[in-house]
Amino acid sequence: MQVFLTGGTGFIGANVVRLLLQAGHSVRVLVRENSNLDNLKGLEVEKVVGKLNDLDLYEKMQGAEALFHVAAFYSLWQSDKEQLYRSNVNGTRNCLAAAQKAGINRTVYTSSAAAIGLGPKGTPVDETHQSSANELIGHYRKSKYQAEQEAFKAAKAGQDVVIVNPTSPVGEWDARPTPTGNIVLRFLRQQMPFYLDTGLNVIDVQDVAKGHLLALEKGRSGERYILGNRDMKLKSMLDILENLTGVSAPEKSIPVAVPMTVAWIEETVLARLGKSPNVPLDGVRMGTKTMYYNASKAVNELGLPQTDIAKALQRSVDWYRANGYVD
């Protein structure tokens, strides 16, 4: 099959590309003119230069039978608000329209569990839950929610669109890194004297990639599927990392007021003085919530794998060490 993919240079996209190639598909990847192509190095893919909002995007998709729209702009900084909506909402709308114009048979859209929202007091939620837009923390989550509405709208209009909602993946090729990868990296660098008492749903990124291909094969148009695995406290994740690496996990939690104050000062005071902030306010706000999800729909309908999280964390550790991130 000829597949068109956006976001191939990113964490999830790089893993989806590899799985598609292993399955024997031909892959055409949309890349920006200034994209870092390290995650695609050595892969036999066709690269086409362009952007999500290009008016001629449909021409670049010609001949493809399936689209994986994985690309998204990720930022928790208040200053990136406009770009979040331009890339994630407008870009998704344009991608879906381009796919329809190019005659693509089926689209798998990569949303996020962040678009679904959270349950009360850490209760795991499934695909039937939806927090209101006002309840979603930060413009990244709000933009992903609005982008997902574009996918639902396209499906209702008759376009074949399946939505997948990854939780917090870990594994190799997390080059930027993502917030979960940053936890692993800061742990390895011994930059975590304390931890926040929070919880998250963690999944092997290779399982997320498989979930994308399974969604293409078995997913129902207009449906969304949470790609997740294990709900766990952040402290439990750090303890697993300690067992894998021998690096000591932090023993004490930190009151949320401390990072919240630091983040507020950095974003509202230092940023105005022209200094680059390090701690995003929305990131701290999210860290105060327990982000648990129920992925049984994807497991039962798609056959989503549930790989041991320790194995995924070990590969994440190995990848960061092998690529010079720790030193």
C-alpha positions in Angstrom: 0.0 0.0 0.0 1.1 3.6 -0.7 0.8 5.5 2.5 1.1 9.3 3.1 2.2 10.3 6.6 2.6 13.6 8.4 4.8 13.9 11.5 7.3 11.3 10.5 10.2 13.1 12.1 8.5 13.1 15.5 8.4 10.5 18.3 5.2 8.5 17.4 5.5 9.2 13.7 9.1 7.8 13.5 7.9 4.6 15.1 4.8 4.4 12.8 7.0 4.8 9.7 9.3 2.0 10.8 6.4 -0.3 11.4 4.8 0.5 8.0 8.1 -0.2 6.2 8.4 -3.5 8.1 4.9 -4.4 6.9 6.0 -3.8 3.3 4.2 -0.5 2.6 5.6 2.4 0.6 5.7 5.5 2.7 5.7 9.1 1.6 6.5 11.6 4.4 5.6 15.3 4.6 8.5 17.2 6.0 9.0 21.0 6.6 11.8 22.7 4.8 13.7 23.1 8.0 12.8 19.8 9.6 15.4 17.8 11.5 15.4 14.5 9.6 17.5 12.5 12.0 14.6 10.2 12.9 14.2 9.2 9.2 17.9 8.7 8.6 18.6 5.5 6.6 14.9 4.7 5.9 13.7 4.1 2.4 10.9 6.7 2.4 9.9 9.4 -0.1 10.2 12.8 1.5 8.1 15.7 0.2 8.6 19.2 1.4 5.5 21.1 2.6 3.3 22.2 5.4 0.0 21.1 6.9 -1.8 24.2 5.7 -0.4 24.2 2.1 -3.2 24.8 -0.4 -1.6 22.2 -2.8 -1.3 19.5 -0.1 -3.7 17.3 -2.0 -1.3 17.2 -4.9 1.5 15.8 -2.7 -1.0 13.1 -1.5 -1.8 11.9 -5.0 -1.6 8.1 -5.4 -1.7 7.4 -1.7 -4.3 5.0 -0.5 -4.1 5.8 3.2 -3.2 8.8 5.3 -1.7 8.8 8.8 -2.0 12.4 10.1 0.3 12.2 13.1 1.8 15.7 13.0 1.0 18.2 15.7 2.6 21.2 17.2 3.3 20.6 20.9 3.9 23.4 23.3 2.8 24.3 26.8 3.9 27.9 26.6 1.2 30.6 26.6 3.2 32.5 24.0 2.6 29.7 21.4 -1.2 29.9 21.5 -1.7 31.1 17.9 0.6 28.5 16.4 -1.1 25.7 18.4 -4.4 26.5 16.8 -3.0 27.2 13.3 -1.1 23.9 13.2 -3.3 21.6 15.1 -6.8 22.8 14.2 -6.4 24.5 10.8 -3.7 22.0 9.8 -5.9 19.0 10.6 -8.9 20.5 8.7 -6.7 21.1 5.7 -5.1 17.6 5.8 -8.6 16.0 5.9 -9.8 18.1 3.0 -6.7 17.3 1.0 -7.0 13.6 1.7 -10.6 13.6 0.4 -9.6 15.6 -2.7 -6.7 13.2 -3.4 -9.0 10.2 -3.2 -7.5 8.7 -0.1 -9.5 5.7 1.1 -9.0 5.9 4.8 -7.4 8.3 7.3 -6.0 7.6 10.7 -5.9 10.8 12.7 -3.6 10.9 15.8 -5.4 12.9 18.4 -4.4 12.6 22.1 -5.9 11.4 25.4 -5.4 15.0 26.4 -8.4 15.9 24.1 -10.7 13.6 26.1 -9.9 15.2 29.4 -9.9 13.8 32.9 -12.2 12.0 35.2 -13.1 13.2 38.7 -10.4 12.7 41.3 -8.2 10.5 39.1 -11.0 8.1 38.0 -9.9 6.3 34.7 -12.0 7.4 31.7 -12.8 5.8 28.4 -13.7 7.1 24.9 -17.3 7.9 26.1 -16.0 10.6 28.4 -15.5 14.2 27.2 -14.5 17.1 29.4 -15.8 20.4 28.3 -13.3 22.7 26.4 -13.2 25.0 29.3 -12.1 22.2 31.6 -9.2 21.2 29.4 -5.9 22.7 30.8 -3.9 24.8 28.4 -4.1 25.7 24.7 -2.4 22.5 23.6 -5.2 20.3 25.0 -7.9 22.8 23.7 -6.3 22.8 20.3 -6.2 19.0 20.1 -9.9 18.9 21.2 -10.8 21.3 18.5 -8.7 19.3 15.9 -10.5 16.1 17.0 -13.9 17.8 16.3 -12.7 18.4 12.8 -12.1 14.7 12.4 -15.5 13.8 13.8 -17.1 16.4 11.5 -15.3 14.8 8.4 -16.4 11.3 9.4 -20.0 12.4 9.9 -19.9 13.9 6.4 -18.9 10.5 5.0 -15.1 10.6 5.0 -13.5 7.4 6.3 -11.6 8.7 9.4 -10.5 6.7 12.5 -9.2 8.6 15.5 -6.6 7.3 17.9 -5.8 8.9 21.3 -2.4 7.9 22.7 -1.8 8.5 26.4 1.9 8.9 27.5 4.2 6.8 25.3 7.8 5.9 26.2 10.5 4.3 24.1 13.0 5.1 21.3 13.1 8.0 18.9 11.8 10.5 21.4 14.3 13.1 20.3 12.8 16.4 21.4 11.8 14.9 24.0 8.1 14.6 25.0 7.1 15.3 28.7 7.3 11.6 29.5 10.6 11.3 27.8 11.9 14.3 29.6 11.0 12.5 32.9 13.3 9.6 31.9 16.0 12.0 30.7 16.0 14.1 33.8 16.1 11.0 35.9 19.1 9.7 34.1 20.8 13.0 34.5 20.0 12.9 38.2 18.1 16.2 37.9 15.1 15.0 40.0 15.7 15.6 43.7 11.9 15.6 44.2 8.8 14.4 42.4 5.2 15.6 42.0 2.6 13.3 43.5 0.8 12.7 40.3 -0.3 9.8 38.1 -0.4 9.0 34.4 -1.2 6.3 31.9 2.0 4.9 30.2 2.3 2.8 27.0 5.1 1.4 24.9 5.5 3.7 21.9 5.9 0.6 19.7 2.4 -0.5 20.9 1.1 3.0 20.0 2.6 2.5 16.5 0.9 -0.9 16.2 -2.3 0.7 17.4 -2.1 3.0 14.4 -1.8 0.2 11.9 -4.5 -1.8 13.7 -6.8 1.2 13.5 -6.2 1.4 9.7 -7.1 -2.3 9.4 -9.9 -2.7 12.0 -11.0 0.7 13.3 -14.5 1.9 12.7 -14.9 5.3 11.0 -16.0 8.1 13.3 -14.8 6.2 16.4 -11.9 7.1 18.7 -9.6 4.6 20.4 -7.5 5.3 23.5 -4.0 3.8 22.9 -2.9 3.3 26.5 -1.8 0.6 28.9 -0.9 1.1 32.6 -2.2 3.7 35.0 0.6 4.4 37.5 1.9 6.9 40.0 4.9 8.9 38.8 6.7 7.5 41.9 6.1 4.0 40.6 7.6 4.9 37.2 10.7 6.4 38.9 11.1 3.2 41.1 11.1 1.1 37.9 13.7 3.3 36.4 15.8 2.9 39.6 15.6 -0.9 39.3 16.6 -0.7 35.6 19.5 1.7 35.9 20.8 1.7 39.5 20.2 5.4 39.6 18.5 6.4 42.9 14.9 7.6 42.6 13.8 10.6 44.6 12.2 9.8 47.9 10.4 13.0 48.7 7.5 14.7 46.9 7.4 18.4 46.4 4.4 20.6 47.2 2.8 21.8 44.0 3.0 25.4 45.2 6.7 25.4 44.7 6.9 24.6 40.9 3.6 26.6 40.4 5.3 29.7 41.8 8.4 29.2 39.8 6.4 28.7 36.6 4.3 31.8 37.3 7.4 34.0 37.8 9.1 32.6 34.7 6.1 33.0 32.3 4.7 36.3 33.6 7.8 38.2 34.7 11.0 36.8 33.2 9.5 36.2 29.8 8.5 39.8 29.5 12.1 40.7 30.2 13.2 38.7 27.2 14.4 35.7 29.2 13.5 32.2 28.1 11.3 30.4 30.7 12.1 26.8 31.6 9.0 25.7 33.5 5.6 26.1 31.7 2.6 27.0 33.9 0.3 24.7 32.0 2.8 21.9 32.5 2.7 22.3 36.3 -1.1 22.6 36.2 -1.3 19.3 34.3 1.1 17.8 36.8 -1.4 18.4 39.6 -3.9 16.1 37.9 -4.1 12.3 37.8 -4.3 11.3 34.2 -5.7 7.8 34.1 -7.4 6.2 31.1 -9.2 2.9 30.2 -7.9 1.5 26.9 -10.0 -1.7 26.9 -11.9 -0.6 23.7 -8.6 -0.6 21.7 -7.5 -3.8 23.3 -10.8 -5.6 22.5 -11.7 -4.2 19.1 -8.2 -3.6 17.6 -6.0 -6.1 19.5 -3.8 -3.3 20.9 -0.7 -4.9 22.5 0.0 -4.3 26.2 3.8 -4.6 26.5 5.4 -4.5 30.0 6.2 -0.9 30.7 9.5 -1.8 32.2 10.6 -3.1 28.8 9.6 0.2 27.1 11.4 2.2 29.8 14.5 0.1 29.3 14.5 0.9 25.6 14.0 4.6 26.3 17.0 4.6 28.7 19.1 2.7 26.1 18.2 5.1 23.3 19.0 8.2 25.3 22.3 6.8 26.4 23.3 5.5 23.0 22.5 8.9 21.4 24.4 11.0 23.8 21.6 12.7 25.7 22.7 11.7 29.2 26.3 12.8 28.9 
